[in-house]
Amino acid sequence: MMKVVSAIKRVPEDWKQRFQNRFEDIEFQFCHGIEEAEEPLKQADVFVTYGEDLTPERIQTAENLKWIMVLSAGMDKMPFEKIEEKGILVTNVRGIHAQPMAEYAISMLLQVSRQAKTLIEQEKNHEWSRQPVMTEISGQTMILLGTGAISQEVARLAKAFRMKTIGVSKSGNPKEFFDETYLVDDLSEVIGEVGFIVAALPSTEETRYLLKREHFEKMSDKAIFLNMGRGDLVSSDVILEAVRDGLIAHAVLDVFETEPLPEKHPLWDEERVTVTPHVSGISPQYMGRGLEIFEENLNVWMSGQGEYRNKINLKRGY
Amino acid sequence: MMKVVSAIKRVPEDWKQRFQNRFEDIEFQFCHGIEEAEEPLKQADVFVTYGEDLTPERIQTAENLKWIMVLSAGMDKMPFEKIEEKGILVTNVRGIHAQPMAEYAISMLLQVSRQAKTLIEQEKNHEWSRQPVMTEISGQTMILLGTGAISQEVARLAKAFRMKTIGVSKSGNPKEFFDETYLVDDLSEVIGEVGFIVAALPSTEETRYLLKREHFEKMSDKAIFLNMGRGDLVSSDVILEAVRDGLIAHAVLDVFETEPLPEKHPLWDEERVTVTPHVSGISPQYMGRGLEIFEENLNVWMSGQGEYRNKINLKRGY
């Protein structure tokens, strides 16, 4: 009998039931973390994991292992060499962060543009004042660094708010929901006169410290910069100086060079910076959406028909 | 020579120039309020106003007056009887509140759902905690009381967030961006199991205290109720008791039975109520959008061709 072992903690009971009912020819073993999964893994055909608990040794001793389902998008810690050597299929849940992250971006741009902090302060003080100027996000121009699934979902919502959307990517190729797309090399030329700059880039050699003081100098002094990709896209010092020098109006930061952001870091208190604790991708629906992709792929696995969703190219690692 | 008199304060210089340049056959006189406009009004063919400064006497003495352009949507203070008697055309800017109000609604639902107050508090305390549970607004169901221009714009944005939208109106007729529409009489039957209840109703005999305790009892205890229409849709006591009894999760209120909301009113401090000072319709673009409608209508007026936008039926008063 085919055996699926999961190291995912707190899989809801109804999901466990659902798998058991829908796949009667499979034995499911839901473990609470890798310690519990360590032994069962040795007999597993399929392993469900967040991808941070796999070592070459574990792969080696899991003699029947044919498929690793990673319930995450980041796979920095996967021992791909060993996995490839054993010819194991890897799939992940790439794309499921797009919806919460797009919500995060729109919600934070609204929060800053509509002066939510001031209104909340007024509420605390029982102060009825209609003075705070609430600019609309509708009709503005947004530039997105990266045109992947997350940026695309942000751009889709931005279009609903009647914004003009500009995408910047390695290829510069046109993509749905972007009015214009450019090459990263042309960033300096298109970054001016834009209301919102939204970054959802992964950390790669090409994106590390891609944004520099010179880019902020070209931005509009009314611009809001939002980073929810990786903290090493731009140094904190560059951001701090950019807002202090009035190069931009506000920075919304969900990711940092060091996380958690140290308690004494100056970003916390800077009035024109909003700090959130890397929450953009968090969603109560996360596990459900991930397990849905697993179920989809399990159907492909069992029937031998259809295509796996998010099959990983082991050489590239994504 | 045709004469246009405006009592609108602070019309931007570039707009004054634009009118002067585009309508060379018209004499424009831009006054700072009704005191300044009082005399010129007597010779005016067209009067531009927010609609709160007109008395039957002023209409009587304005012998040439043929058209009143109201740069507002509310016209409770217009002396319609006298206006009709003199056969004066009235147009207004109905519809221009839709965009800022729809932004307000989405922004407040995001603020509450994504725990913005808690995150802002954490930021103040330099606290890096990812514990606050941010529910998504995406995919929820929204019920809108009223299916007019404002509700429709909210529903349009809600659809972009992949929500199911239900409209409740006097006619119950289907409208774009509403998945389902019902009669007001059926409200009690459809108000349960809904994540968001959004009210943008005007104050009329039919809407006054339309919402009662019994409606809140039918709502989901996870529901967020948002009122940005008129404060007399539901009494503050009913709202206070509804949140205190846990009938709903949160109320977002931009309008109140008494405005400004008195400093000692219990709504200010209620944790599950968010108070904003009647700001949903405020937009820095307001005057520009209003003057655009005026310009459009002025073209109709001068050419005698086309239809007036927002021509008011004097008998109905809207």
Interface residues (C-beta under 8 A of the other chain):
Chain A: Q99 P100 E103 Y104 I106 S107 L110 Q111 R114 A116 K117 L119 I120 Q122 E123 H126 W128 S129 R130 P132 V133 M134 T135 E136 I137 S138 G139 R156 L157 A160 F161 E259 P260 L261 E263 K264 H265 W268 D269 T274 V275 T276 P277 H278 V279 I282 S283 P284 Q285
Chain B: Q99 P100 E103 Y104 I106 S107 L110 Q111 R114 A116 K117 L119 I120 Q122 E123 H126 W128 S129 R130 P132 V133 M134 T135 E136 I137 S138 G139 R156 L157 A160 F161 E259 P260 L261 E263 K264 H265 W268 D269 T274 V275 T276 P277 H278 V279 I282 S283 P284 Q285
